[in-house]
C-alpha cells in the first residue's frame, strides 16, 4: 500500500537524519529520558515487547503504534530486523503520527 510505503520511507528519512533509535534497549532508554516523540513496535514483536512499550509509552505519554513487521522496520532503517524503534524528532514524529493514524482507521 502507498500509505505503508510513505511511512517506511519517512522512517528511513528520519533515520538518515539521525532522528531514530532502534532496538528494545535504546527505544526504552529514549522513552525514559523523554527523548522519544513516537514509538513504533512491530506487529510480529512478542506480546511481552508490545506490552512493555504500550505501558511505558502511556506512562511517559509518548504515542505508541504497532505497525509493520520486524523485517519491514529493520529494512526501513537499513538494519537487520527490529522489533521497536523510537523517533526523537518532533517534526518527523508528528508527520508519522498523522500517517499512522490513517492506517488505524
Beta strands, then each sheet from edge to edge (+ up, - down):
strand 1: 20-22
strand 2: 38-41
strand 3: 63-66
strand 4: 84-87
sheet 1: 1+ 4- 2+ 3+
end
